[in-house]
Amino acid sequence: MTGGDRIGRYRLEDVVGVGSFATVHRAVDDWLEDTVALKVLAENHSLNPEVRERFIAEGRNLRRINSPHVVAVHDIGESERQQPFLVLQHADRGTLAERVRRLRATGWTATTADLLVVARGLAAAVEAVHEAQLVHRDLSPGNVLLTSAPGDPEPTPDTTGASAVRGDERLVLADLGMCKDLALNSGLTVAAGTSGFRPPEQVGAGLVDTRADLWSLSALLAWLAEGSDVPPALTGVLARGRSISPDDRHPDVRSWLADVEQALQPPPRPAARPTRPPAEAGRPRRRRLAILLASVLAALAVGVVGGLLVGPPDEPPSRTSLASVAIDGPTRVTVGQEVTFTASVSGLESWIWTLPSGRYVPDLASVTITAQSPGPSHLTLRGQDADGREIETVHELTVTE
């Protein structure tokens, strides 16, 4: 097929992917004036009833999964040549494999932030697949797509950011052509998967369940971490994830991600403190949190009263000579979008998040919120340095429809 070819109302443009069974085109839906991805089963395979049914089943399975991190299927049809096709969400930033290959050509290695954002995005996608009673069976960098996050500014060239996933992008998992339906099939399955990311039980006929995807998740994150200076704890987590026996792996995606996050975000090391009386030095952590929360509430009260009487009070700084706070995360999101914000703290043992809802959350390394209504919003991160001086940072957020 050439760039001038059509399938129904879809005008075919560039080929963006070629596999053993199908070709993926970027295409334009003339009715909706939208760009989509058209996955077309090869003509010779369209005559094979087994392959044909597996291809159609991929579309049906995608419809069962409700996640912004799994590629959406809009329609399914058949060409004039009796070739089934799937109309899929178009991921305009290419694949994770392509992005990392280009970056590594410049000497790039993944940072802790890169590993965290990929691990969280993949975990969200795979957990949604498993909740639909499916096993993906082919998790690999080529099947992880990058797409512009809804509501963000126009895409910028890939060369502007040396990150595996930039702030205006989202990971999207694709290609469920080899997935297994746990609700319909027995545990026994045939070989499947991409070399290097295929768990032992998928090399030949074997028993496969959701823990097969945990092996591939670990292999994928280990691939991303190649050449990077990663904490030894992460090496141990990924080694467990790639255990030969599924019984030795994590039981589910959530526990896998919890261990990955703990390995990449260890508790902050206490700052050097001046000598204090024994009672002060042994003060329980819970009491410190209570005092910190009380200071937050007091600051809010002073802000209200002071604003009425003498104008707004001076805001605490975000840094002193002993400590600092900052928030990493997007500044623009859309209503309904789930976003994660990460605390960047130094010299603190405790801190308090104030979320847009007004809720207080102590000591978490990151928080995830869902934007509720359009307009300006913000998050606040507050703490006290070793001398009891308050520090605070405010992250402004614009929510659009």
Buried (B, 14 or more C-beta within 10 A) or exposed (E): EEEEEBBBBBBBBEEBBEEEBBBBBBBBBEEEEEEBBBBBBBEEBBEBEEBBEBBBBBBEBBEBBEBBBBBBBBBBBBBEEEBBBBBBBBBBBBBBBBBBEBBEEEEBBBBBBBBBBBBBBBBBBBBBBBBBBBBBBBBBBBBBBBBBBEBBEEBBEBEEBBBBBBBBBBBBBBBBBBBBBBEEEEEEBEEBBBEEBBBBBBEEEBEBBBBBBBBBBBBBBBBBBEEBEBBEBBEEBBEBBBBEEBEEBBEBBEEBBBBBBBBBBEEBEEEEBEEEEEEEEEEEEEEBBEEBBEBBEEBEEEEEEBEEEEEEEEEBBBBBEBBBBBBEBBEBBBBEBEBBBBBBBBBBBBBBBBBBEEEBEBBBBBBEBEBEEEEEBEBBBBBBBBEEBBBBBBBEBBBBE
